[in-house]
Amino acid sequence: MSQNKLISIKNPIVDAMEMLGVDHDRFLPMFTNWATIAENDIGSYFQYVKKRTVVDIENCTACLPSDCVFLQRALYGDYGCNCEDLFMNVCSNLTTISSADQTNMDTSGFLIVDIAGGGASVWSSIPHVVQNNKIILDKNYNGQKLTIQYLGLETDCDGFVMISQNHVQAIMWNIIWKYYFQKKSINSLEYGKMNDAKAEWTRECAHARAVDGELTESERDKIVTMLHDPYIGRGLALQPTGANNYIW
């Protein structure tokens, strides 16, 4: 049976607050940040969902959504958020597919498409790089827009990230460890609790990763479908520094 049911990241945050006996309102923003970092450290594909949105270009840059994990493709212009058919139509007109391992054509820019007459044809591309969660273009396109397709983190109705249920204990211990670690003064008892929490975080993190690897056939198919789009190929995993990308 799958262990990867998605629940709100608020669960380990509240658990940590109860364990520490701290004020919820005061520590919620800081604990949420720590929990998100801990979730990224554990790593998981189960909470990713395919999304499309329109981003504004300011001078030469366009900021990506904060929940963007894999940038799959971008089209120059505003085609709205319900444009899956357009992405598929454009991509199916290409004769080769780029992947993270191999490419047979220039993938240095975004597609500029003409949708007149009900069709979509590739005109040219705009060279760009992705750095620090921003798309940086080779020229000033201030005031223009990009329509992007990406894999993002699934969130609950309050905007909190959804995590796999088996990550709760690891994230809770990570928060407790960091709570003691960031204190300006710490006594011997708290020092022992800090080390215990760090050891539990290390153990629970490894356990969570192991459970994530116990995939059912349907879960494995979901990950393959999500990361290896037959029209798009693999998306660009966002990194803190610029790298060669594979967005057409």
C-alpha positions, 0 to 999 in steps of 0.5 A: 500500500502506498505510503505517499498520501499528501498532507499539508506541511502545517502538520509537522510545523504544528507538531514541532510547536507542540513539542517545543511549547512555543507561541504559534503566531510568533514562530509560524513564519520561521518554522514554515521556512525551515519546514520547506527547506527540510522538504527540499532536502528530503526530496520528492516528486509526489507533490509536483503538478503541471501548471501553466501561467503568464509572467511579465517581462521587466526590462530583460528579466521575468520572475518565475513563480515561487513554486516552480521546480521544473521549467518545461517550456515557454512561449513568447506572448500571453496565451492564458493559463488554459493553453495546454492544446497550444503547447501540445500543438507547437511541440508536436510540430517539432521534429526532434525532442530535447532532453537533459542528456541529448539534443539534436537542435538549437534549444537556446531560446523560447518559441515565438509562435503564430496562431493565426488561422487556427494553427501554430507554427514556429517562427524563431526563438529568443536566447535566454538563461535561467538564474536565481529563479528568473528568466534572463533574456538577451534583449530588453522586452520590457512590458511583454509577457511569457506563457510558461509551463512548469512543474510546481509544488502542490499546495493546500487551500491556505497556500501551504505546500503539500508533502508526503505523509511519511515526511512528517516526522523528519520535518518535525525533528528538523524544525526542533533541531534548528530551533535550539541551534539558532538560540543565542544562549543554550544550556546543557539540557537544551544542547543535548536536546539539539543533538538528539533532534539532529540525530532523529532528523538524520535518521527520519530523513533517510527513512523518508527517502527509503519509503519514497523509493517503494513505489507502486506501479501507478506511482512510478507511471505518474512520475515518468509521465510528469517528468518525461512529457512526450511532446516536451521532453524533460524540464529544466530543474531550477538551480541557484546558478545559471545552466544550459537549459532545454526550453524551446 
